[in-house]
């Protein structure tokens, strides 16, 4: 596994599970004199399963019908656990430690990148990550960063940065952009339905009556959006206050609805078309999207262009430095794996056995498809 991917993996998920019970404490893999337990594997599998279930794939990898994907994920988790075990041991040998100040500094950096602590809290909430989980995950990330730094320091010159800039000039070009603010009146029929059903006063309502109530609520939200649009259009100078008081997008509402500059492809089509189709200092709406109704105040436009080298120089230097460190991590990982004694105590986790399971799943799927084709042909 490449160091870059490892860093991403470890930054996103730390080992948070301490085994309990006989089965969870079982050693499934020995790496030198260190053990990987069933509990560690199960914890990582649970995390991965939740991510995949919540993704556009919406696949339950623990379902017996998804044995192919399960084994692919299983193989990757086993490899990551082995590498993490080796690197944790290496980190301990090098005396690398992470202090509370290190964690606080890392949090400050992230808050600066996302704009505010409120933005960070919202991102964590949207991804179902608690504050304590986030700090534990961040500790793993900082630890890995310190390991990378311990492998050598690198001086990146202005000439190096300029060469990268010239070779990757497309990365620094940007399309037409619009700056706009918005007020969102959120509309989620499923959520509205659940709220209505959870109210004890509605316990005896039929499905038809519940649907009617849902439509009433949606119409009320639409009416509110139209009223806010009329107020904003009549007095655009009052838009920021209207957003703060009414917008369901709580993050932008704190900034008076301001979304900053954005490219057309960064927004859903309906929102983008309305924003880019309006002149500056214009209020448009209500615009209906998958999120609800938007009242949009277009403030400014920016023609397509290119970010100047001087403005990007420092970030380019940091990027080159990180790439050099990751190359060193790659080399360290390969060396540690090559010299490690790895024993698969539970043969189910042996890569060869997992690969056999993957091949069997492919063959079973192929045979099932052929049989279905034959059955359809007969019909």
Secondary structure, DSSP 8 states (H G I E B T S, - for coil): --HHHHHHHHHH--------SHHHH-EEEEETTEEEEHHHHHHHHHHHHHHHHHSTT---TTSGGGHHHHHHHHHHHHHHHHHHHHHHHHHHHTT----HHHHHHHHHHHHHHHSSHHHHHHHHHHTT--HHHHHHHHHHHHHHHHHHHHT------HHHHHHHHHHTGGGGEE--EEEEEEEEEE--HHHHHHHHHHSGGGTT--HHHHHHHHHHHHHHHHHHHHHHHHHHHH-GGGHHHHHHHH-S-HHHHTTTTEEEEEEGGGS-HHHHHHHHTS-TTEEEEEEEETTEEEEEEEEEEE--EE--HHHHHHHHHHHHHHHHHHHHHHHHHHHHHHH--EE-SSGGG-HHHHHHHHHHHHHHHHHHHHHHHHHHHH-
